[in-house]
């Protein structure tokens, strides 16, 4: 038995597939692909699938990791080819590798956020205000947790933030805390900014580009 790391892209209508349904989707895919999976022991054996930092509903993922355990002599390239043939629309297999880093080493993630406002003036106003707020180091919001809700300063979980307007469009690039010790959902960041500034976009698109470790290098 050995572990392999499956890297996949989740875009289009697939962003509305919940984490629970993603588990079902990949469980069925690996069976259809006839990959020799390793199953857990006990009364109800299940294939081992572990999504590392699962994406929130409605967000794109450009390079998302999933760990599975397999048996036999099948190669990583063969696993990729088999999965590519059975994946549904919107989920694309990028590559299959041997795991290098542990999940606990993930500390942040890079995001690209596209916003569309009703006018060029509104887009520019949002950019100026958002930049000032983040630079001030103070943006509070109510954050849910297993222990209950609490008010937190989101700026403490933002490692990088850049925003610029192009007509009615606003591009935001940010790096936020992600992992077991601290986690900031970009949806919460946007909601706090919209409320603070008093402006709402016509549409939004959040795309997670990659996961990073504490040294700022890409998780692998």
C-alpha positions as CSV (number, residue, x, y, z in Angstrom):
1,X,0.0,0.0,0.0
2,X,1.2,3.5,-0.8
3,X,-0.2,7.0,-0.8
4,X,-0.4,9.2,-3.9
5,X,-1.4,12.9,-4.2
6,X,-4.0,13.7,-6.9
7,X,-3.9,17.4,-8.0
8,X,-7.1,18.6,-9.6
9,X,-8.9,21.7,-10.9
10,X,-12.4,22.5,-9.9
11,X,-14.2,25.1,-12.1
12,X,-17.4,26.0,-13.9
13,X,-20.6,24.5,-12.4
14,X,-18.5,22.0,-10.4
15,X,-17.8,24.8,-7.9
16,X,-21.3,24.2,-6.5
17,X,-20.5,20.6,-5.6
18,X,-20.3,20.3,-1.9
19,X,-17.4,18.7,0.0
20,X,-19.6,15.7,0.9
21,X,-20.6,15.3,-2.8
22,X,-16.9,15.7,-3.8
23,X,-16.1,12.7,-1.6
24,X,-18.8,10.7,-3.3
25,X,-17.7,11.9,-6.7
26,X,-14.1,10.8,-6.3
27,X,-15.0,7.6,-4.5
28,X,-17.1,6.6,-7.6
29,X,-14.5,7.8,-10.0
30,X,-11.7,5.7,-8.6
31,X,-13.9,2.7,-8.7
32,X,-14.9,3.3,-12.3
33,X,-11.3,3.9,-13.2
34,X,-10.5,0.5,-11.7
35,X,-7.7,1.9,-9.6
36,X,-6.6,-0.7,-6.9
37,X,-7.6,1.2,-3.8
38,X,-6.6,0.5,-0.3
39,X,-9.7,0.1,2.0
40,X,-10.0,0.9,5.6
41,X,-10.5,-2.1,7.9
42,X,-13.5,-2.8,10.1
43,X,-17.2,-3.6,9.7
44,X,-17.7,-0.9,7.0
45,X,-14.5,-0.7,4.8
46,X,-14.1,2.5,2.8
47,X,-11.5,3.7,0.3
48,X,-9.1,6.2,1.9
49,X,-9.6,9.7,0.4
50,X,-8.3,12.8,2.2
51,X,-9.0,16.3,0.7
52,X,-6.4,18.7,2.0
53,X,-8.0,22.0,3.0
54,X,-11.3,21.4,1.2
55,X,-12.6,24.3,-0.9
56,X,-15.6,26.3,0.4
57,X,-18.8,26.0,-1.8
58,X,-18.8,28.3,-4.8
59,X,-15.1,28.8,-5.1
60,X,-12.8,27.6,-7.9
61,X,-9.6,25.6,-7.2
62,X,-6.8,25.6,-9.7
63,X,-4.5,23.1,-8.1
64,X,-6.3,21.2,-5.3
65,X,-4.7,18.2,-3.5
66,X,-6.4,14.9,-2.6
67,X,-4.5,12.0,-1.0
68,X,-5.6,8.4,-1.8
69,X,-4.0,5.1,-0.9
70,X,-3.5,2.4,-3.5
71,X,-2.2,-1.1,-3.8
72,X,-0.4,-2.9,-6.5
73,X,2.2,-1.8,-9.0
74,X,0.2,0.9,-10.8
75,X,2.2,4.0,-11.6
76,X,1.3,7.7,-10.9
77,X,0.9,8.3,-14.7
78,X,-1.4,5.3,-15.0
79,X,-3.5,6.6,-12.1
80,X,-3.8,10.0,-13.8
81,X,-4.8,8.5,-17.1
82,X,-7.4,6.3,-15.5
83,X,-9.0,9.2,-13.6
84,X,-8.9,11.6,-16.5
85,X,-11.2,9.2,-18.4
86,X,-14.0,9.2,-15.8
87,X,-14.1,12.6,-14.2
88,X,-17.2,14.7,-14.6
89,X,-17.3,18.1,-16.4
90,X,-15.7,20.8,-14.3
91,X,-13.2,18.6,-12.5
92,X,-9.9,18.1,-14.3
93,X,-6.9,16.0,-13.1
94,X,-3.7,18.1,-13.3
95,X,-1.2,15.5,-12.2
96,X,-0.6,12.6,-9.7
97,X,2.5,12.7,-7.5
98,X,4.0,11.1,-4.4
99,X,3.2,13.2,-1.3
100,X,6.2,15.4,-0.2
101,X,4.8,17.6,2.5
102,X,2.4,16.9,5.3
103,X,-1.0,18.5,5.6
104,X,0.0,20.3,8.8
105,X,2.6,22.2,6.8
106,X,-0.1,24.2,5.0
107,X,-0.3,27.7,6.5
108,X,-1.8,29.9,3.8
109,X,-3.3,30.1,0.3
110,X,-3.1,32.4,-2.7
111,X,-6.3,33.7,-4.2
112,X,-7.4,35.7,-7.3
113,X,-10.7,37.4,-6.9
114,X,-12.6,39.1,-9.7
115,X,-15.4,41.5,-8.9
116,X,-17.7,43.3,-11.3
117,X,-19.3,46.6,-10.2
118,X,-22.1,48.6,-11.7
119,X,-19.9,51.5,-12.8
120,X,-16.2,52.5,-13.2
121,X,-16.6,55.0,-10.4
122,X,-17.9,52.5,-8.0
123,X,-15.1,50.1,-8.8
124,X,-12.4,52.8,-8.2
125,X,-14.1,53.8,-5.0
126,X,-14.0,50.2,-3.7
127,X,-10.3,49.8,-4.6
128,X,-9.2,52.9,-2.8
129,X,-11.3,52.1,0.3
130,X,-10.4,48.4,0.5
131,X,-6.7,49.3,0.2
132,X,-6.9,51.8,3.0
133,X,-8.8,49.4,5.3
134,X,-6.3,46.6,4.9
135,X,-3.4,48.9,5.3
136,X,-5.0,50.2,8.5
137,X,-4.6,46.7,10.0
138,X,-8.1,46.7,11.4
139,X,-11.1,44.9,9.8
140,X,-13.3,43.0,12.2
141,X,-16.0,40.4,11.5
142,X,-17.9,37.6,13.3
143,X,-16.2,34.3,12.6
144,X,-17.9,31.0,13.2
145,X,-16.1,28.1,14.9
146,X,-16.9,24.8,16.6
147,X,-16.7,26.7,19.9
148,X,-19.1,29.4,18.9
149,X,-19.0,32.7,17.1
150,X,-16.4,35.3,18.0
151,X,-15.3,38.7,16.7
152,X,-11.8,38.6,15.0
153,X,-9.5,41.0,13.3
154,X,-9.3,39.7,9.7
155,X,-6.2,41.7,8.9
156,X,-4.2,39.5,11.3
157,X,-4.9,36.6,8.9
158,X,-4.0,38.4,5.7
159,X,-0.4,38.0,4.6
160,X,-0.7,39.9,1.3
161,X,-3.3,42.0,-0.4
162,X,-3.3,44.0,-3.7
163,X,-6.3,45.4,-5.5
164,X,-6.7,47.3,-8.8
165,X,-9.5,48.5,-11.0
166,X,-9.9,48.1,-14.8
167,X,-13.2,49.8,-15.8
168,X,-16.0,48.2,-13.9
169,X,-13.8,45.2,-13.1
170,X,-11.7,44.8,-9.9
171,X,-8.9,42.3,-9.5
172,X,-7.9,41.4,-6.0
173,X,-4.9,39.2,-5.3
174,X,-4.5,38.0,-1.7
175,X,-2.8,35.5,0.5
176,X,-4.7,34.5,3.6
177,X,-4.2,32.1,6.5
178,X,-5.3,28.6,5.6
179,X,-4.9,25.4,7.6
180,X,-5.6,23.8,11.0
181,X,-4.4,26.6,13.2
182,X,-5.8,29.6,11.4
183,X,-8.1,29.9,8.5
184,X,-9.7,32.9,6.6
185,X,-12.4,32.2,4.0
186,X,-12.1,34.9,1.3
187,X,-15.9,35.1,1.3
188,X,-15.8,36.4,4.9
189,X,-13.1,38.9,3.9
190,X,-15.2,40.2,1.0
191,X,-18.4,40.4,3.1
192,X,-16.6,42.4,5.7
193,X,-15.2,44.8,3.1
194,X,-18.5,45.2,1.4
195,X,-20.2,46.0,4.7
196,X,-17.5,48.4,5.8
197,X,-17.3,50.3,2.5
198,X,-21.0,50.1,1.8
199,X,-20.6,48.8,-1.8
200,X,-21.7,45.5,-3.4
201,X,-20.5,44.1,-6.7
202,X,-22.8,42.8,-9.4
203,X,-20.8,39.5,-9.5
204,X,-17.8,37.9,-7.9
205,X,-15.5,35.0,-8.7
206,X,-13.1,33.5,-6.2
207,X,-10.3,31.3,-7.4
208,X,-7.7,29.5,-5.1
209,X,-4.4,29.3,-7.0
210,X,-2.3,27.3,-4.6
211,X,-1.6,26.3,-1.0
212,X,1.6,27.5,0.7
213,X,3.8,26.4,3.6
214,X,5.2,28.7,6.4
215,X,8.2,29.5,4.2
216,X,6.0,30.8,1.5
217,X,6.8,28.0,-1.0
218,X,4.1,26.1,-2.8
219,X,2.8,23.0,-1.0
220,X,3.7,19.8,-2.8
